[in-house]
Amino acid sequence: MLILKLLFGLGLGAGFGALLGLSRSCETGACPLTANPWRGAFFGAILGLMFAITLASPKSGVQRNDADGAEKEATHLEVLDADNFAETIGEGVVLVDFWAPWCGPCRQQLPILESLAENVGDDITIGKVNVDDNRSISRDYRVSSIPTMILFVDGKLVERFVGVKSERVLQAAISKASEDTDSE
C-alpha cells in the first residue's frame, strides 16, 4: 500500500509538472517547473514524491495502536483535567506532564513517561495535562513551554522540568521527593 501511495504521488507530481512545463510561462528558461515539459515532469515528480512520503508517514503522539490497529490511550499515565487535577496532586508524590498532541518533543517524552510509570509502581502517580484542553491549569502553573513536567508532593510544587528529560533524571527527582516525604 505504501508503494502505491508513493507511485501515485510520483505520477501525479510528474503529470502536474509536465502540464506546467507545457504552459512555458517562463521566458528565460531558468524556472525549474515551467522551462519545458521534461524539466516540469522531473521537478513535479520530486515534489509529488515528497508530498506522498509526508502523507504516508505513520502518525505519532499520545495514541498507540494495539494489535488490531485500533487506537488506544497510553495505559500507565493518568489523564488529568480541571475535574481531577487538584485531587490527584493533593496527596503523595505526583509527576504531571503538560503536553499537546501537536508537540514533537512531547511525543518524544511520552514513551519515557510510560516506562517510568511502569517502573515506579503504584505509590507514585504520573499524570498528563493536555494544555490545549486545560488552559486554566497551564496558566495557574505558568506553563509557557512544553513539554513541562512538574513534580508535586502533597500538593506542593517541588520541582519543574522543561523540555525532554531522560527517565534517569525523572527517576532521581521522584526518588529524592519520596525520601524527603518518608523522612518527615
C-alpha positions in Angstrom: 0.0 0.0 0.0 2.9 2.4 0.8 4.5 1.8 -2.6 1.2 2.5 -4.3 0.9 5.8 -2.4 4.4 6.8 -3.3 3.9 5.9 -7.0 0.7 7.8 -7.1 2.4 10.9 -5.6 5.2 10.5 -8.1 2.9 10.2 -11.1 0.6 12.9 -10.0 3.5 15.3 -9.4 5.1 14.4 -12.7 1.9 15.0 -14.6 1.2 18.3 -13.0 4.8 19.4 -13.5 4.6 18.4 -17.2 1.4 20.4 -17.6 3.1 23.4 -16.1 6.1 22.9 -18.4 3.8 22.8 -21.4 2.5 26.2 -20.5 6.0 27.6 -21.0 5.2 30.6 -18.8 8.9 31.1 -18.1 10.5 33.1 -20.8 14.1 32.8 -19.6 14.1 29.0 -19.3 15.5 29.2 -15.8 12.3 28.3 -14.0 12.5 24.6 -12.9 8.8 23.8 -13.3 8.0 25.7 -16.4 11.1 25.8 -18.6 10.0 22.7 -20.6 7.7 19.7 -20.1 10.6 17.3 -19.2 12.0 19.6 -16.5 8.5 20.2 -15.2 7.8 16.5 -15.0 11.1 15.9 -13.2 10.7 18.5 -10.5 6.9 17.8 -10.3 7.7 14.1 -9.6 10.2 15.1 -6.8 7.6 17.4 -5.2 4.9 14.7 -5.6 7.1 12.1 -4.0 7.9 14.3 -1.1 4.2 15.0 -0.6 3.4 11.3 -0.8 6.1 10.5 1.8 4.6 13.1 4.1 1.1 11.7 3.8 2.3 8.1 4.2 4.3 8.7 7.4 2.8 6.9 10.4 1.0 9.2 12.9 2.6 9.6 16.3 1.5 11.1 19.6 -0.3 10.0 22.7 -2.4 7.5 20.8 -1.0 4.0 20.4 -2.2 1.2 18.1 -3.0 -2.2 19.5 -2.6 -5.5 17.6 -5.9 -5.0 15.8 -4.9 -1.5 14.6 -7.4 0.2 16.9 -6.2 3.3 18.7 -5.9 3.3 22.4 -4.8 5.7 25.0 -1.4 5.3 26.8 -2.2 3.0 29.7 0.1 3.9 32.6 -0.5 7.6 32.7 -3.5 9.2 34.4 -5.3 11.8 32.3 -5.8 15.0 34.3 -8.2 17.8 33.8 -9.9 20.5 35.7 -12.2 17.9 37.4 -9.5 15.7 38.9 -6.3 17.8 38.9 -6.4 19.2 42.4 -7.5 15.9 44.0 -4.8 14.0 42.2 -1.8 16.2 43.1 -3.1 16.8 46.6 -1.8 13.5 48.1 1.5 11.8 47.7 4.2 12.2 45.0 2.8 13.1 41.6 4.6 13.9 38.4 2.5 15.9 35.9 3.4 16.2 32.2 2.0 19.3 30.5 1.8 18.3 26.8 -0.1 18.9 23.5 -0.8 16.4 20.7 0.9 18.6 18.1 4.2 18.9 20.1 7.0 16.8 18.7 9.1 16.9 21.9 6.0 15.9 23.9 5.7 12.8 21.7 9.4 12.0 22.4 8.7 12.3 26.1 5.7 10.0 26.1 7.5 6.6 25.9 9.9 7.8 28.6 7.0 8.6 30.9 5.2 5.3 30.1 8.4 3.4 31.0 8.8 5.5 34.2 5.2 4.8 35.2 5.7 1.1 34.9 8.9 1.2 36.9 7.8 3.4 39.9 4.8 1.3 40.8 1.5 2.3 42.4 3.0 4.6 45.1 3.8 7.4 42.6 1.2 8.9 40.2 2.3 10.1 36.8 -0.3 12.2 35.0 -0.7 14.3 31.9 -2.5 17.5 31.2 -3.3 18.5 27.6 -2.5 22.2 27.6 -4.9 22.9 24.7 -7.9 21.4 26.6 -6.9 22.7 30.1 -5.6 26.3 29.6 -6.6 27.4 33.2 -4.4 24.7 34.8 -1.5 25.6 32.5 -1.9 29.3 33.3 -2.1 28.6 37.0 1.3 26.8 36.9 2.8 29.2 34.4 3.5 26.6 31.8 4.8 28.5 28.8 6.9 25.8 27.1 6.0 22.2 26.5 6.8 19.6 27.5 6.9 20.8 31.1 6.8 18.3 33.9 6.1 19.4 37.4 6.7 17.2 40.5 4.3 17.7 43.3 4.5 16.3 46.9 1.2 16.5 48.8 0.0 19.3 46.5 3.2 21.4 46.7 5.3 22.1 43.7 8.7 20.6 44.4 10.5 20.7 41.0 9.9 21.8 37.4 11.4 20.3 34.3 11.2 22.0 30.9 12.0 20.0 27.7 12.5 16.4 27.1 14.1 14.7 30.2 15.6 11.2 30.5 14.0 8.5 32.6 17.1 8.6 34.9 16.7 12.3 35.6 13.0 12.0 36.4 13.5 8.8 38.5 16.2 10.6 40.6 13.9 13.5 41.3 11.0 11.2 42.2 13.2 9.1 44.5 14.5 12.3 46.2 11.0 13.6 46.7 9.8 10.2 48.0 12.8 10.1 50.5 12.0 13.6 51.7 8.4 12.6 52.2 9.3 9.4 54.1 11.7 11.3 56.4 9.1 13.8 57.5 
